[in-house]
């Protein structure tokens, strides 16, 4: 996600809108999963991790579609 953020920053697209919404929504569940797999989230159950994983997968699908739209628009502008 850091590479994606860098690409957005280079295009001047990190100042709001749908992209930022997706990124904000992904922060907590990805951090939770990272902690879970590192053994640093004892309160998270395997079921919780599956729910977080599903959420992240679905949001990433939307983010990939959005990235394709951004790249298409960016290529036309350049």
C-alpha positions in Angstrom: 0.0 0.0 0.0 2.9 2.3 0.6 3.9 2.1 -3.1 0.3 2.9 -4.1 0.3 5.9 -1.7 3.5 7.1 -3.3 2.0 6.8 -6.8 -1.0 8.8 -5.6 1.1 11.5 -4.1 3.1 11.8 -7.3 -0.2 12.4 -9.2 -1.4 14.8 -6.5 -4.3 12.6 -5.5 -3.8 12.2 -1.8 -5.8 15.2 -0.7 -9.2 13.6 -0.4 -11.8 11.8 -2.3 -12.6 8.1 -2.7 -8.9 7.1 -2.7 -8.3 8.4 0.8 -11.6 6.8 1.9 -10.4 3.4 0.8 -7.0 3.9 2.4 -8.5 5.0 5.7 -10.9 2.0 5.7 -8.0 -0.4 5.2 -5.7 0.9 7.9 -7.3 -0.7 10.9 -8.1 -4.1 9.5 -4.6 -4.5 7.9 -2.9 -3.4 11.1 -5.1 -5.9 13.0 -4.2 -8.7 10.7 -0.5 -7.8 10.8 -0.7 -8.0 14.6 -2.7 -11.2 14.6 -0.2 -13.0 12.4 2.7 -11.6 14.5 1.1 -13.0 17.6 0.6 -9.6 19.0 -3.3 -9.6 19.1 -4.3 -12.3 21.6 -7.8 -10.9 21.7 -8.4 -11.6 18.0 -9.9 -15.0 17.3 -9.3 -16.9 14.0 -12.9 -16.0 13.1 -12.1 -12.3 13.6 -9.1 -12.7 11.4 -11.2 -14.3 8.7 -13.7 -11.4 8.8 -10.9 -8.8 8.6 -9.3 -10.8 5.8 -12.5 -10.9 3.8 -13.0 -7.1 4.3 -9.5 -6.3 3.2 -9.8 -8.5 0.1 -13.0 -6.8 -0.9 -11.7 -3.3 -0.3 -8.5 -4.1 -2.3 -10.7 -5.2 -5.2 -12.3 -1.8 -5.2 -9.0 -0.1 -4.8 -7.6 -1.9 -7.8 -10.5 -0.9 -9.9 -10.0 2.7 -8.8 -6.3 2.5 -9.5 -7.1 1.3 -13.1 -9.4 4.3 -13.6 -6.8 6.7 -12.2 -4.0 5.3 -14.4 -6.3 5.5 -17.5 -7.1 9.1 -16.7 -3.5 10.0 -15.8 -2.2 8.4 -19.1 -4.7 10.6 -21.1 -3.6 13.7 -19.3 0.1 13.2 -19.8 
